[in-house]
Amino acid sequence: MLPLHDWLLLASVCALGAMAPGISLAVITRHTLHGGPRAGAIAGVTHALGIGIWATATVTGLAVLFHRYPSLELFFSLSGALFLLWMAWKSWQAGKQPLAPMDASSQFNVLHGAARDGFLVAFLNPKVALFFLALFSQFLQTDMAQAARIQMVLTSMFIDGGWYVLVALLLGRSRFLPWLRAHHHWVEKGTAVLLVVIAASVVWQVA
């Protein structure tokens, strides 16, 4: 296991990374707006699963492939940009329509979409791998026990998922949510613009 002071440092940096405003927060907010705290929480949990894949890849050495094979990072970057553009189109279209009432079938679709978007927004972001490569390199050692490696992965997953689930629950039960739902068309269009800007910046960087 990691020494306590190393684990606290790791947890602090993971928390700062999770709390930084960005596309992940926008996705969690959007799904909380449409499906309530349950949908936002599901998106937060699947987001943590995507984070866990990259964290596992880092502690097992697979993330080093990004440095050896730049085409791999290019593939994930462009795939992520296309996914962001697709979400931007969906968000823009949703802004043109009133919020639909939730029935059994629509609730399933909303929760399924939340799970998908939460996972893919993390999994298709190669910057997550580079973040963990830079962070974990400060703690990884060649003779590190397997338990310590698992501890690092679980720490990153629980902090990421815990933060976004907390955001979804607090937002879903706040007085601010009815106002967001009443003005959802502006929220959707603002989210769409943000997604397009981020996708364009990704393409600009890889170009």
C-alpha positions in Angstrom: 0.0 0.0 0.0 1.0 3.6 -0.5 2.4 5.5 2.5 -0.3 7.8 4.0 1.3 11.0 2.9 1.8 9.7 -0.7 -1.9 8.6 -0.8 -3.1 12.0 0.5 -1.1 13.8 -2.2 -2.4 11.5 -4.9 -6.0 11.9 -3.7 -5.6 15.7 -3.5 -4.4 15.9 -7.1 -7.1 13.6 -8.3 -9.7 15.7 -6.6 -8.4 18.9 -8.2 -8.4 17.3 -11.6 -12.0 16.1 -11.1 -13.2 19.4 -9.8 -11.8 21.5 -12.6 -14.6 22.8 -14.8 -14.7 21.3 -18.2 -16.6 19.1 -20.6 -17.2 16.3 -18.0 -19.0 18.8 -15.8 -21.1 20.0 -18.7 -22.1 16.4 -19.5 -23.1 15.6 -15.9 -25.1 18.9 -15.7 -26.9 18.2 -19.0 -28.0 14.8 -18.0 -29.1 15.9 -14.5 -31.2 18.6 -16.3 -32.9 16.0 -18.5 -33.1 13.0 -16.3 -32.7 14.3 -12.7 -30.1 13.4 -10.2 -30.3 9.7 -11.0 -29.3 10.2 -14.6 -26.5 12.6 -13.6 -25.3 10.1 -11.0 -25.2 7.3 -13.6 -23.2 9.5 -15.9 -20.8 10.2 -13.1 -20.4 6.5 -12.3 -19.7 5.5 -15.9 -17.4 8.5 -16.2 -15.4 7.0 -13.3 -15.2 3.7 -15.2 -13.7 5.4 -18.2 -11.2 7.1 -15.8 -10.4 3.7 -14.3 -9.5 2.3 -17.7 -6.9 5.0 -18.3 -5.6 4.7 -14.7 -5.2 0.9 -15.1 -3.5 1.4 -18.4 -1.1 3.8 -16.7 -0.1 1.6 -13.8 0.4 -1.4 -16.2 2.5 0.7 -18.6 0.1 0.8 -21.5 -0.2 4.6 -21.5 3.5 4.8 -22.5 2.3 3.6 -26.0 1.0 7.2 -26.5 4.6 8.4 -26.5 5.9 5.6 -28.7 3.0 5.6 -31.2 1.6 9.2 -31.7 -0.9 7.8 -34.2 -2.7 6.1 -31.3 -3.2 9.4 -29.5 -4.3 11.0 -32.8 -6.9 8.3 -33.3 -8.4 8.8 -29.8 -8.2 12.6 -30.2 -10.1 12.6 -33.5 -12.6 10.0 -32.2 -13.2 12.2 -29.1 -13.7 15.3 -31.3 -16.3 13.5 -33.5 -18.1 12.4 -30.4 -18.1 15.9 -29.0 -19.5 17.2 -32.2 -22.2 14.6 -32.2 -23.2 15.5 -28.6 -23.2 19.2 -29.7 -25.6 18.4 -32.5 -27.9 16.5 -30.1 -27.7 19.2 -27.5 -28.6 21.9 -30.1 -31.5 19.9 -31.4 -32.8 19.3 -27.8 -32.7 23.1 -27.2 -35.3 23.5 -30.0 -37.8 21.3 -28.2 -39.6 21.5 -24.8 -38.5 19.0 -22.1 -40.5 15.9 -22.6 -42.3 14.3 -19.6 -40.6 11.2 -18.2 -42.4 7.9 -18.8 -40.9 4.4 -18.5 -39.6 4.2 -22.0 -38.2 7.7 -22.1 -36.6 7.2 -18.7 -34.7 4.1 -19.9 -33.4 6.1 -23.0 -32.3 9.0 -20.8 -30.5 6.7 -18.4 -28.9 4.8 -21.2 -27.7 8.0 -22.8 -26.3 9.2 -19.6 -24.4 6.0 -19.0 -23.0 6.1 -22.6 -22.0 9.8 -22.6 -20.4 9.7 -19.2 -18.2 6.8 -20.2 -17.3 7.9 -23.6 -16.4 11.5 -22.7 -13.7 10.1 -20.4 -12.6 7.1 -22.5 -12.2 9.0 -25.7 -10.1 11.7 -24.1 -6.4 10.9 -24.4 -5.5 13.8 -22.1 -6.8 11.7 -19.3 -4.1 9.1 -20.1 -1.4 11.8 -20.2 -2.7 13.3 -16.9 -2.3 9.9 -15.2 1.0 9.3 -16.9 2.3 12.6 -15.4 0.7 12.0 -12.0 1.4 8.3 -11.4 5.0 8.6 -12.5 5.6 10.4 -9.2 4.5 7.3 -7.3 5.2 4.3 -9.5 8.2 2.2 -8.9 9.4 -0.9 -10.7 9.1 -3.0 -7.5 5.8 -1.5 -6.4 3.4 -4.1 -5.0 0.2 -4.9 -6.9 -1.9 -3.8 -4.0 -0.4 -0.3 -4.2 -1.1 -0.1 -8.0 -4.7 -1.2 -7.4 -5.0 1.4 -4.6 -3.9 4.1 -7.1 -6.5 3.1 -9.6 -9.4 2.8 -7.1 -8.5 6.2 -5.6 -8.7 7.9 -8.9 -12.0 6.2 -9.8 -13.7 6.8 -6.4 -12.7 10.4 -6.2 -13.8 11.1 -9.8 -17.1 9.2 -9.5 -17.8 10.5 -6.0 -17.4 14.1 -7.1 -19.7 13.9 -10.1 -22.3 11.9 -8.3 -22.2 14.5 -5.5 -22.6 17.3 -8.2 -25.6 15.5 -9.7 -27.3 14.9 -6.3 -26.8 18.5 -5.1 -27.9 20.0 -8.4 -30.8 17.7 -8.8 -32.1 18.6 -5.4 -31.3 22.3 -5.5 -33.7 25.2 -6.2 -31.5 26.1 -9.2 -32.7 23.0 -11.2 -36.3 24.2 -11.9 -34.8 27.5 -13.3 -32.4 25.5 -15.5 -35.3 23.3 -16.7 -37.4 26.4 -17.5 -34.5 27.9 -19.5 -33.2 24.6 -20.8 -33.0 25.8 -24.4 -30.3 28.3 -23.4 -28.5 25.7 -21.4 -28.6 23.2 -24.4 -27.4 25.8 -26.9 -24.7 27.0 -24.5 -23.5 23.4 -24.0 -23.6 22.8 -27.8 -21.4 25.9 -28.4 -19.0 24.7 -25.6 -18.7 21.2 -27.1 -18.0 22.6 -30.6 -15.3 24.9 -29.2 -13.6 22.1 -27.3 -13.8 19.8 -30.4 -12.3 22.5 -32.6 -9.5 23.0 -30.1 -8.8 19.3 -30.1 -8.6 19.2 -33.9 -6.4 22.3 -33.9 -4.0 20.8 -31.5 -3.6 17.5 -33.5 -3.3 19.4 -36.8 
